[in-house]
Amino acid sequence: MLGLIILGAAVTLRGMNAIKHEGERAALGVAIRPEFPIFAERSHKKALAYLDTAASAQKPTCVIERLSSYLSREHANIHRGAYALSADATQMYDQARSKIANFIGAKNEREVIFTRGTTESINLVAHAYEKFFNAGDVILLTLLEHHSNIVPWQLLAKRKGLRLEFVDITAQGELDREDFARKLKTLRPKLVSMTQVSNALGTIVQLQDLVPLAQASGARVMIDAAQSAPHTIIDVAKMGADFLALSGHKLYGPTGIGVLYGRLELLEAMDPFMGGGDMIRSVTTEGSTWAEPPSKFEAGTPAIAEAIAFSTAIDFVQKVGLEAIHRHEEEVFGYGLELLRAERGVTLYGPAAYGRPQASIISFNVEGIHAHDLSTVADDCNVQFRAGHHCAMPLLKRLGIQSSARASLGMYSCREDFEQLREAVRYALKLFR
Ligand SMILES: Cc1ncc(COP(=O)(O)O)c(C=O)c1O
């Protein structure tokens, strides 16, 4: 027995440090499941095998209850009222910011801006940093990017006459580090924006030398941490990036809340993203001046309940422990990979297919069955996973495929999920052959 007791908002973990053996690691998923009500709600004839955590994580009871308790008993608008409800809500919102600053290693909580998610964070930079670009400047991306780290830059490029360039990948689906260094040298980009983990392949981009290399060549660096933050410890100070984006809903928090981290001196120099209440210092009929960051970038009423419940999700993740989550997912991932690899007709994509390390996302196809059909058939077996281009069309094109099935893991994932997935694959093979 794991010795893991989790009670609503208060998470009591006994003996987490003792989770050392393979079998016990796999047990985290089983032990933590009662914390996620959806598994009880949606497991009737068959257990719910939820393998789409890369798209969005399921929510623990403590997050659901925090949203509900805040909305039932504690809600008022923030930064506006002199009355107790508003002052308390303001304090809780500010505390959520401090918690998240601490979670990502930001030295100053003013460097943490609440957004709706990674997509909005990247769009914010693409607008607010716009004045620093001149026609002809280069923005360097990689072929591993999600569309949300491509399209905002394409729109900016159109507005300002910029050039977008892409770092290639290797045959194993890893970032081509030589191409990266070469493109830095020859193109001298003004900004490099790249993901830490590919959502489509699970490729991990080792950033520790790439960030300083890009900065040494004169570029600002933005990191898309949407897929890495739920599985890895993020330390923006150590990483040294100028900007970093993540989404609350992939980190067991609510939808509609995310974070942009930005170095304070850059945030201070940037223009606002949106105009409205809360982001100004003064407004006259002639013009306005801006509040200091983070308020400068948080126009209008923010997602107060979601920010507060996101900080509850961070508490939850920290109590379970990102290292324990990572080890557990790695173990279940390895098991799932081998099950799928052994199935006839299955092609695996990404570094793990070549025996190389990667994140807990398995991208695959089954010969003769379109990924969408596979996913639809699997749904009959209560196995839920993503199929399609995963918002990474340039990457799939580079791989020479149009779609894939993608099974992705979270802290509640179990070996049984992959056994159910294997059954679903076999069932689909029977139907389609
Ligand atoms: C790597 C990556 N970047 C960005 C995003 C966009 O995140 P969101 O839809 O939460 O804004 C995703 C979503 O799947 C992603 O996987």
The ligand as an ORCA input file, in Angstrom:
! r2SCAN-3c Opt
* xyz 0 1
  C       2.734     23.032    -26.421
  C       1.446     23.789    -26.331
  N       1.474     25.112    -26.453
  C       0.360     25.850    -26.360
  C      -0.858     25.268    -26.149
  C      -2.081     26.128    -26.045
  O      -2.575     26.072    -24.762
  P      -3.972     26.743    -24.396
  O      -4.969     26.147    -25.359
  O      -4.229     26.304    -22.991
  O      -3.826     28.186    -24.549
  C      -0.950     23.883    -26.048
  C      -2.252     23.227    -25.885
  O      -2.422     22.063    -26.058
  C       0.243     23.123    -26.133
  O       0.216     21.805    -26.017
*
